[in-house]
Amino acid sequence: MAGEVISHTSVGACVAVVVLAGSIAAQSGTNYATYLGGPAHVSFASSAATITVANASRVKSKWKDSTLGKFNASPSVYNGTIYIGSENGDFYAINASTGKVKWTKKLTIDDCSNSGIVSTATVAKDPVTGVLTAYLGAADHYFYAVNAATGSTIWKTLIGGTSDPYYNYSSPTLANGYIYYGVATACDYAGDDGEIALNQHTGAITGQYYTSGSPTVLGASIYTAAAVAPDGSVFVTTGDDNGTTGTDATAIIKLAEGNLTRLGGYQIPGLYGENSDFNASPALFSDGGVAMVGACNKNGVFYALAQSDPSTPVWTDTLGIPPPSNSLAFCGGAAVYNGSDLFVGADAPAAGDPPGSEYELTPSGGQVWETALSTGPVVGDPSLDGSGVLAVPTYTSHGQSAVYLMEASNGAILHTITYDGPIFAQPVFADDELIVAGPTLQAYVP
């Protein structure tokens, strides 16, 4: 990413459900309480069935709020309340049925690009006290645990450092009493970047992985959210080299639960100096009973590795093309997994094609269908509901973007919701609504 920061006009790097058994599952019912639906990052709201293939063409706005700033963080929904941070730096609890703000937590912005909150919150009960808590990275360098009912701070932990290049891009992943969070820098700076593990109850640091191998050597940022396997193994995707050498840049890395000891990984060859980040968080899936992890790189290639031995890809699939210099058109969203197939968004498959595309892939990498999208690349994260409707966001810095509602079985576009601005956040199926964060915060119903 080489210093790209999410702002009102640019996107940096970048989260229910069918979850591979073992790690904590996403919330039941129509909650969608964490980024990408749960630790496995399947982005599949299996219990949400209000918006269907039959009625998707008729969805309409239920409520809309344009007063809270713009959004690059995705909405998290728990028992009728949306929790979301804004580009203005503040964090909100919002009634999901009416769009009315319940409370606001005022937080400061302190980073080199003056960007606000991009971290998507996780809402979960404290494992010791049982207090419902929202966990998020703010734009003031701190990671917060706040009371979900009031917004009051329970604890906060410094991430990286207080100098303004440090920026909390990542979204938290909670599993087995730990919080996993990426450490990143912006504005073309490099730092002691990597992944940090926190005790969910206290916020104390339990382990740290440095992409350079050392806290005294500059390394590649982690902008994305970690995925956690049933055995507790942690998988992260890393950013570019930030002008450094000999680091775990542009790689998929396996780490140990809690202490984040490096267990293995795969680094894409030939990408040093190419600003070819993994902006996509890893997703876990199964290929014929083999536990897999996969993500799309900015070079347009999806890499699939065996969780047991992530030293080399089992398969790869080229879905997009490398972006031109300083372009925001790249393959950047996490894959959706419904228990049988993957759904992946990308940029143009080839020069001269429409700017975006969405694919269905088999777990072994075969392409089932590909649909061209005219309003921009899929830089953010698609999601899927239990009725077989995909919500696919597109990102265009200048001009009109959209959220496409698509039929998962064949890629047909059922409805197009247009916006005068980019959509980076994941559209969320929850509480009988489709909730979309972007230039506005808006809820849709059939």
JOMONOR-V368344 format. One line per field, one symbol per residue. burial: b if it has 9 or more other C-alpha atoms within 8 Angstrom, else e. A space follows every 50 residues. Layout:
burial = ???
//
This chain:
burial = bbbbbbbeebbbbbbbbbbbeebbbbbeebbbbbbbbbbbbbbbbbbbbb bbbebbeebebebbbbeebbbbbbbbbbebbbbbbbbbbbbbbbbbeebe bebbbebebbbbeebbbbbbbbbebbeeeeebbbbbbbbbbbbbbbbbee bebebbbbbbeeeebbbbbbbbbbbebbbbbbbbbbbbbbbbbbbbbbbb eebebbbbbbbbeeeebbbbbbbbbbbbbbebbbbbbbbbbbebeebbbb bbbbbbbbbbbbebbbbeeebbeebbbbbbbbbbbbbeeebbbbbbbbbb bbbbbbbebbeebebbebbbbbbeeeebbbbbbbbbbbeebbbbbbbbbe eeebbbbbbbbbbebebebbbbbebbbbbbbbbbbbbbbbbbbbbbbeeb bbbbbbbbeebebbbbeebebbbbbbbbbbbbbbbbbbbbbbbbbb
//
